[in-house]
Amino acid sequence: MSDIGSRIQRYRLSRYADPHGRGRRRILRWLVPALALWILYAGFLSEHSLWRLWRLEQSQKATARQLQATRLEVERLNRQLDDPGERRDLQEHALRERNGYAKPGEIVYRIEGGHADTLAP
């Protein structure tokens, strides 16, 4: 009788005990690829992936730099318009460019077929 009892006890223990670690290997066999796929998805493929977030951050930094440069340019132009001497020089330059006026001693060159809008000041 004790022989049957010990056999039943061993059977019960063998159902739950895994001496060779086969259960853990089976779990790892599925867990590692699933985890790798999830990392690939979260890192590169999803709408809120780390790659896209990084690209958005880089784009935001570039836009901030461009905004700062534009603000400086607007500030410079406002200062230029507020200064009466500078405003007079701008008006004189615009008149000379548009109408071909020249100061004494200057030579005006006209290029046929060229548009005044495409020429650099």
DACOR-V470239 format. One record per backbone hydrogen bond with DSSP energy under -1.0 kcal/mol. CO is the residue of the C=O (numbers start at 1). NH is the residue of the N-H. If there is no record, write none. Layout:
co=<CO CO>
nh=<NH NH>
This chain:
co=<1 2 3 4 5 6 7 8 9 10 11 13 18 21 22 23 24 25 26 27 28 30 31 32 33 34 35 36 37 38 39 40 41 42 43 46 49 50 51 52 53 54 55 56 57 58 59 60 61 62 63 64 65 66 67 68 69 70 71 72 73 74 75 76 77 78 79 83 84 85 86 87 88 89 90 91 92 93 94 95 96 103 111>
nh=<5 6 7 8 9 10 11 12 13 14 15 17 21 25 26 27 28 29 30 31 32 34 35 36 37 38 39 40 41 42 43 44 46 50 51 49 53 54 55 56 57 58 59 60 61 62 63 64 65 66 67 68 69 70 71 72 73 74 75 76 77 78 79 80 81 82 83 87 88 89 90 91 92 93 94 95 96 97 98 99 100 106 114>
